[in-house]
Amino acid sequence: MKYIMYIGVTILLTLCFCGCSDDAIVDTPKGDGALLNMYVSMKPTTRLAELGSIDDMFKDDYNKGKQDVGLYIYYEDDYNGNPDDTKGDLSKPYIRNLRCTYTNGKLTPVNGEPIYIYDRMTIVAFYPYNEEMSKEENYFAKPIDEKAYPITESDYSKQHYIPYRATTTVNPTNAYMIELDFKPQQTCKIEVVLVSDDPAKFPQSKNNTNGDIKLVPEIDRYEGPYDSSDPAKGDLRENWLDAITDFPESGTPVGGKYARRYTAYVWKSSETNPHHDGYTHHNNIIEKRDVIFESDKLILRASNRVDLSEETVYRYGYNLETGEVFIPTSDRLVYDAPSLQAVNFDEYRAYQVCDVDLSKLATTWTPKTAFKGTYDGGGHKIENLSITATTTEESPSVGLFSNIASTSTLMNIDLVNPTITVTCSNDTKVVSYIGALCGIVNPELTEEQKRKMIEDSLPKELSGPVKEALVQERLKDFGNTTCYVRGCKVTDPVITVKGENARVGGLCGGAGGTEQKVQIKDSYVWQSRTDELYTGIAVNAATEEDKEKYTAAYVAGFCGTLAHGEIKNCYSTMEEVHAYIKGTGTDDGDPASEDVAQGFYNPAPAKEAGSTLSVVGCYTRKEDTNASVENFATGWPTNWPLFKDDGDRTNHGDTGYNSEAYPVYKWTDSWYDMGVQGSTYPTLVWEHPLTIEL
């Protein structure tokens, strides 16, 4: 029996009043039931495999006939509410292995009959449908038996379909909207990404089955040659790849590099009895020094011991030009300027595999937004960002990202030489936020803005009532959420702003709101230029008229305003930071204008502030009047495990440090808190949200 699966493609089965046939009912219903409609959609998260869309999931030619769903419904008392429990009697479900198909946006029984839902029921669904599970010898007896839901398929040549299992409880009162999160059983996924200036340097085989390229050959291995005419004569795992993907698919990268990804699936099982084609499994462990990738040109080995886990993606990256080893935290790869511009964020991740030069982009950069998204720059540069914009009430924020909201994360981004020129809105009530990395982190949004962000992230085929129910549910996520910025660096920003109500910072213009929180850690803004041509951050500074014209500006080298949340272990060496407003003095010789720029940050005005403001372990070179920020001349950071010497420090002398040198983030240490200290390069890690314990 073959187990193939996907990690995390989440299928939304929204059940709202529909049906099923008498021959599928095993036990007698109790009480009055509610009719159900089952709507199917797919969130934009792909983990163990690449279905791509709902339509692909249910195409016969794509999935070799494995296109339907097997549906089980149990009384909760029998099911015992725990899918991993050995208790509970599943031998007599209310509905067993009912075959359902997808038509016009709905999941419906193939026989067209209605399904009724009663009080305290558990729904379990499997994709793809397996007719063998309707035979008595394959009946489930207890919940743990569901782990063995099989696919009777022996062809390894293209593993695009995988058994999923989803479960939820339901009764007539909540049947209008049931979300089933399908998760794979007993399979993990291995990905290796190679990066090069020249695609000829990649291992050249594009054949997935001839053994020229191997992934984790020691895992799930059977000692015997593979014979395509008789799968019983050998296990393909030792000489087989599932997929080879090129980035870009054709042509030449623009402002980046070539990348190629190799993918294979590994069954996780400790069973000693026959599991597929009669062969015993490996022990599911990648030992240190085990081969991860093998070809005639390249062998990559594991840096640490890894015990493979179910529903897990293991990733490994290698730059053929530099020898850099990295861990791509997503299967959505950014490899050049167009791929960076094309990234859309609603609820998934993207990972940058190489330096990207945005000066090569044919069009003007369009700032990104993120709702529950994560962008991991991997420590690679984003160079020569250029933006010229005028803020409006609809678009008040400008930066590489205009804003990130809800629970989004920006991490390991190295932004070099960004140039941003902004004219603030003519409407004096509009507050403009400008930062090189992000205009504003987790802002307070209007109801219309929240609704639009949510609606844009939902599948288009959902019916009106279902979509509205999901919008209302997700609106709750906007209350008391936290966005994260971690391990990000901005070098030599040139930010020129003119107008009223400007909030400007080298990293971000604003952070947080009355309810929305931020956490910014281990990040910095670095000024390396000292020449006369370098203008740094200049707000209302172009002419004497500009200096005396405007009345409100909050400007700082790191963060324009902090309204709610924490900035920890961060610093700015920006000295060229200037912001002018009309002077508040009298006509008796007081200045007509004053420079109000701070070295590090400004607390937001009281009416905009949330319940907490925390600035800890932060330093600046330009003076900052806030008591929580220290100047490098009076102290030295001792609590920054992620920051290392920049290599330029000279004789420490009597002071113990050189006040002209500052700790610089060492990108190879960005895995410090993942338990890999002492390793020359990172271990394989599970793809999981790094917003945890940032």
N, C-alpha and C positions, 0 to 999 in steps of 0.2 A: 504494500500500500504506500502510496506516495503522499507526502505532506509538502505542499508548497504553499506559500503564503505571503502576504503583504504586511508590512508594519504600518500601522496607523492610518490607512486610507479609511476615513471615518464615513460610514454610510448612515445617513439620516433616514430612518423609517418613521414617518409621521403617520400615526394611525388615528383615523377620524371616523368612524361609522362604515363598515363593509362586511365581508363574508367567507364561508367555507362549507364543504359538502358533508353529508351524513356519513359516508364511508371513511372520512378522515377522523370522525369523532370516536374516540375509544371509550370514554367514560360519559356518564349522563350529566348534562349541565345542571347546575344548581342555581335557582333564582332566575330573575329576568336578566337578559343580556342586552348589550349595546352593540349596534352595528358599527363596523370599522371601515375606514378608508386608509390605505397605506400609501403614503407618498415617499418616493425615493429621491435622495439627492446626495451629493458628495462634497465634503469640505475640501479645501485646497491643500490638505496635508497628505503627502504620499510618503510612506516609510518603506515597507518591505518590497514593493514592486510598483510598476508604473502602469496602472490601468488607464490613466489619463482623464477619462470622463465616464459618466454613467453610461453613455451610449456604448463606449468601448467595453464596459463591464458586461453588457448584455448582448454583445455581438457574437454570433455563432462562429464566424471566421476568425475572430480575435482570440476566443477562449475555447476553441476546439469543442464546442457543444456544451461546455460547463457554464451555462449562462443563467440558470435559474437559482432560486433560493428554497431551501428546505425549512419549513416552519413547524415549530413545536410549541404547544401551550400546555402548561401544567397548573394545577391548583397549588397555591403557594405552600400549603401545609405539606403536600407531598414533596414538593421541590426543596423545601426547607430554606429557601432564600439564599443559598450559598452554593455557587457553581463548583467550588473546589471541595465541597464537603462530601464525605462518603456516606452520609446519612440521607434519608429521603428515598421515596419509592418512585422511580421514574418509569416503571414497567407499564403503567396505565395512564398515559397522559390524556388530556382532553382532546388534543390534536397532535398527531404524530406525522412528521415528515411530509407535510402538505406541500406540494410543489406550487410555487408562486413565480410569476413572471412579471416583467416590467413592460408596461404599455402606456404611452402618452403621459409619462411622469408618475404613474402609479404602479405600485406592486400589488398584483391581484392573483388569486388562485387560478391555476390553469383551467380548472373546470368551471370557472365563472360563478361559483356559488358563494353566498355571503358567509362571513365569519362573525360570530358573536362573542363578545368578551363579557366575563362575569366578575364578581368581586374576588379580590385577592388571587390574582392569576400571575404566573410568570411566563413571559414570552422568551423563547430562545430561537434564534435563526442561524442557519448555516449557509454560506456561499462557498463554492457552488453546490447545487443540488446533487445528491447521490442517491439514485434509485435503490441501491443495495441496502440502504439503511431502512427501507420499508419491509425487509425480510425479518422474520421472527428471530433468527439466529443473531441478528445485529441489533436487537432492541437495547436501549439503554436501561440499566437496572438502577443506577444511582448517579448523582450529578457528576462524579469524577469520570464516569464512562464517556462523557461528552468530549473529553480531551482526545479521544481516539477516533473522532469523526474522520473518515478516510476519503481520499480520492482514488478511484481505481484507474490510475493512469501511470504507465511506465515509460513515457517518453520524456526524457530530460531536456530535449533539444531547445525548448523555449518556454521557460517557466514564468509565464505572464499571469496565470491564474493560480490562486492559492486558497486553501480552506480558511474561512473566517468564521468566527463565532461571536454573536452578540446576545446580550440578555438584558431584560428589564422587567420590572413589575408593573402591572396595569390593572385598572378597574374602570367601570363606566364613567367615573367622574374625571379621570385624567386621560382617557383614551383618545381625546382629540389631538394630542400631541405627545407622541412617545419617541424618544431618541434612543436608537440602538447604535452603540459604538462597536463596530466589528473589529475583532482583534485576531491575529493569526495564532495558530496552534503549533508548537514544537518546531518553529523555524526561526532562524536569524539570517541576516544579510551581511555580506562582506563587500565593501567597495574600496577600490584603490584608484586614486586620481593621480595621473602624471601630468606635469607641466613642462613645456619646452618652447624655445624660440623657433625650433625647426621640427615639423611633424615627422621628418625622416628619422629623427632620433627615437621615436616611439617603436616598441616592438611591432613589427609590421603585419603579423598575422591578423586577419579579420575573421578567421574561422573559429567558431566557438567550440568545436568538438575535436580538433585534431591534436591537441596536447601541446602546441607550440607555446601557449601561454597558460599558466596554471595559477589558480588562487587557492590558498590553504590546502595544498595537496595531501597533508597528513590527516586532514579532518574527513570523517565519513568515508574512509577509504576501504576498498576491497582489493586484495592482492590478486589481480588477474587482469588480462588485457580486455579492453572493451571491444565487443563485436556488435556493430550497429544492426546486424541481421538477427541477433539473438541477445537481447538485454540481459538474459540470465547468465551470460558468460563474463560479465564484468561490471564494475561500478564506474560510472562516468565522473565521479567527483574528482578523481585524481588528474583528469586531463580535460576539464570542461569549464567553460565560462558561460554564463547565461546571457550577458549583454556587453557589448563594447560601444560606447557612445563618444562621439567627437564633439568638441566645442571650439570654434563654431562648426556646424555640420558641414559647411562648405565655404570656400573663400578664405580670406585672410583676416585675422583678428585686427580690430581697430583700437589702437592704444592699449594693447594687452598682449597676451600670449596664447599659444595653442594649449588646449587641455584635452585629455582623454580619460574616460572613466571605464573601469572594468568591474563587473558585478557578478557575484555568484551567491547562491543560497545554500545554507547548511542546515541540516536537520539536527535539532537538539533532542536527544533521547538517551536515556540510560537503560533502555530495554535490551535484554540479551536475546530475547526471542526474535524471530523474523519480523522485521519492520517494513522493509521494502525489498522485494525480490529475494527474500530469504537471507539477507546479509546482516551481520551484527554491526552495530554502530561503534564509532570511536567514543572516547570518554568526554567529548564536548569541551576539551581544553586546548587552547593554544598556548604552548609552553614558550618561555623566553627563548629566543633564537630560532623558533620554528619559522619555516618559510611562509610568508604572507603572499608574495608574488614571485613567480619564476618564469623567466624567458631566456632566450639565447643572449640577450643584451643586459638583462637586469635581474638581480635577486634582492628582494627586500625581506627582512626578518623582523619578527616581533620583538619589541624592546622590553616587554613585560609579559608575565603570565596572565592569560585572560580566560576566565571561566565563562563560556558562552551562555547567554541568557535568551530566553524565549522573547519574541516580540521586540527584538533589538537590532539596531543597525550598527555595525562596526565599520569605522572609516579610517583610511590611511592615505596620506598624500606625500608625493615626492617630486621635487623640482629637479629635473635632469640637468639644468644649467648651473644651479647653485648648490645642489646637494641638500637643500632644506627639506626637512621632514616635518609635516604638519598634519593636523587632524581636521578635515572638512566637517563642519558641524551640520551640514545640510546637503541634500542631493541637488539643490538648486544652486548651480555654480555661476559665479560672476568672473569672467575671464577677460573682458575688455570694456571699452566705454559704452557701446550700444547695449551690451548685456546688463551693465549697471543701470543704465537709463530705463531698461525694459522691466526691471524688477518691480513687481506689485506686491504690496504688503497688506494682508488682512489678518490671516491667522497662521502664517507659516514663516519659515526661516530661509535666509540666503547666505551663502558663504563665498567670499572673495579669495581666489586661489593665487593671484599674482598682482603685481603693480598695475594700476590702471591710469592712463593719461587721458584726462577729459578734454585736453586741447585738441585731440583727434576726433572728437565728436562732431558730426556734420551739422547738428542743430544746436540751438541754445539749450543749456541744461534746464530741465524742469525739476524743481525741488520735489522730493519724495514725501509721502505721508505714510504712517504706519498705524494700524489698529491691531493690537495683539500680534505684531510681527517682530522678528528678530533679524538684525543684520550683523553678521560677524565678518569683520574685515580681515581677520587672520593676521593682523600686523602688517599687511601689505599696503603700499602707498596708494592713495588717490591723489593724483597730482593735477595742478592747474585748473581747478574748479573756477569757472567764471560765470557770474550772475549779474545782470543789470535788471532791476525791477522797480516797480512802483507798488507800494502796498495799497490794499483796498479793504473794505469791511469784510468781504468774502475771503480775501487772501492777505491776512495781516502779518504773516510770518515768512521769513526767507532764510534759507541756508541749504546745505547739501540735502538735509531733510527740512521741510518747512515746519513740520511738527510730528511728534509721535504721541500716541494716546493710549488709554486703557492700560494694558500691561506689556507694552512694547519694550524692546531692548536694543540699544546700539552698543557694540562691543568691539574692541581690538581694531579700531579704525585709525589709520595714520593719514591725516589730511595735510597735504603739503602745498604751500603757496596758493591758497584760495584767494580769489579777488571778488569782492561783493560790493556793488554800488547800488544804493537804494534811495529812492525818493519817497518819503512818507506820505500817506494819504492827505488830501486837502481837507478831509473831514477831521477836525481837531478832536473829535470824540473817539476816533479810532486809535488804539494803541498798537504800535508796530514792534515786532520782535525780530531781531536780526542776529544770527550767530553763524559762524563758519560751519560747524557741525549740524546744528539744529536751531531753527528760529525759536521755537518754544517746546519744552519737554512737558508733556501731560497738561495741556491747558484746560481751563474750564471751557466747555463747548456749549453752544446753544442746542436746544432740542432738535432743531432742523439739521444742524451739523452732525449731531450724534446719529440721528435717523439715517442720514445719507451715508455715513461711513458704514453703518450696519447693513443697510440695504445693498450697498455695493459689494459686500462680502458674501451675500446669500446667493444660492443657485437661482438662476433666472426662471427655471421651470416650476418653482413652487407656486401653489395656488395662493390667491389673495389672502384668505383667512389664515392659512398656515404661515405665510410670510409675516403677517401682522403679529401673530402669536410669538414668533421667534424674535421679531423686533422688540416687542414689549419685554420679553425675557432678557434679551441682551442689553437693553437700556439700563438694567440694574448693574451691569458691569462697570458703568461709568462712575459709580459712586465709590469713593474711597479706594481707588486703584492706585498702583505704584508703577511708574515707568523707570527704567534703569539705563544708565550710561556707565560703562565700565571699561577701563583700560584703553581710552581713546586719547589721541594726540593731535594737536593742531600746530603746525609750524609756519611762522611768518605770515599770518593772515593780513590781508589788506582790506579793511572794511571802511567804506566811505558812505556816510548817511547824512541826509539833510531832511529836516522837518520836525514837526511837533510830536511829542509823546513817543519818543524812540527808546526802546529797551535793547541794548546792544552788548554783546559779550564775545570774546574770542572763541569760546566753545559754544555757548548758547545765549540767546537774548533773554530768555525767561525760563523759569523752572517751577512747575507746580501751580496750584490754584487754591481756592478756599477748601476744596474737598480733595482735589487730585494731588498725589504725592510724587516725589522724585527721589531717587537715590543715585548720586553721582560719585563714583569711586575710582581711585587709581588712575586719574586722567590729568592731562596738563596742556597748557598753551605755551609754546616755546618761541621766543624771538631770538633768531640767530643773526639777523641783519642789523647793522648799526650805521649804514651809510646814510647820507643826507637825503637820498631819494626815497628812503623807506618811510611811508606815512603811517603804517600800523593801523590803529583804530582811530578814526577821526569823525566826530559827529558835530555837524554845524560848525565846521572849522575852516571852510574854504575861503570865506571873506569876512571882513569886519562886520558887514551887514548881517551875515548869517549868525555870527557870534552873539549879536545883540537882539536877534529877532525872536527866538523861541524861548519858551518858559519851562518846559518839562523834558528831561532826559535822564535816564538811568543807564549808565555805561560803566563797564569794568573790563579788565583784562581777561577774566575767566567767564563770569556769568553776570549778565545784565541785572536781573533781579531773581532772588530766591523767595518764593512765596510759601512753599509747604514741602518739607522733606529734609534731606541730608546731603551735604557735600563732605566727603571724607578722603583724606590722603591725596589731595590734589594740589596743584600749584600753577602759578603763572610767572614767567620771566618777562612778560610784556612791559616795556617802559614807555613805548610810543602809544599811549592811550590818552585821548583828549576828547572832551565833550563840553560844549559851551552852551550856556543859557543866559538869558537876560539877567543882569545884576540885580540883586535885591536891596542894594544900599540906597543912600540918598544922593543928591547932586553935589554933595560937599567933597568931591574928590574920590568917592568910592568908584570902583571899577564898573564900567557899563556892561561888562560881561564877566562871567567866572567859569573856570574849568572845574566841572563837578565829577570828572572821571575817577573811579576807584581802581586800585591795583588788582583786586580779586573779585568782589561782588558787591551788590547792594541788596539790603532787605527790601522786599516789596512794600509798597504803601500799606498801612494798617488795614484798610478796607478790602485789600486783595489777599491778605495773608491767611493761611490756614492755621491749624492749632499748634504746629511745631515747626521750628527752624533750627537746624543743627549744622554747624560748620566745625569740623574736627580735623586736626592735623593738617591744616592747609597753610600754604606759604605764598608769598608774593615778593617780587623785586620792586615794583612801583609801590609807593605808599598806599596803605588802605587803612581807613579810620575805624574799621570794625575791630572790636577787641578780640574776636575769635580767630583772626588771621594774623600770622606772624610774618615778619620780614626775615629773609634769609640771613641778613647781617646780624640778627640777634638770636638766632637759634638754628638748629639743624634737625631735619626729620629723622627720627629714630624708630618710627613705627610703621615703616613702609616696606613690607616684605617683598613687594613686587617691583621695587625700584632699586636700580643698581647704579654704581659709579659709571659715569659716561666715558671714562678712560682718559679724560683731559685734565684731571685734577693733578696739581703739582705738589710741591712740598707742603705738607700739612702745617708745619711750623708749630708754634706754641698754642695756637687756637684749636688745633685738632682737625681743622677743615679749611678748605680754600673757599672763601666767600664768593669767588667769581665762578665757581663750578657748581652745577646743580645735578641732583640725581636724575638720570634719564631712564625711562621705562625700557627694560630689556625684553624684547618681544618673546624670546625663547623661554622666558620665565612666566609667560602668561598662563601656563598650566600649573602654577605653583600650588593652587588650592585644589588640585585634582589628585593629589597624592602621588605625584611623580617626581618629587624632589630627588636630585641626584642622578636622574636618568639623563642621558645625552639627548634624548628626544622623547616626545610623549608616547605614552601607551595608547593603544586603541581605547576609545571611550564610547559609551552608549550615547546615541543622539538623544539628548533630553534638554528641556529648557534650562539654560544656565542662569536664568533669573533667580533660581533657588540659591540662597546664601551667597549672593554676589558680594 
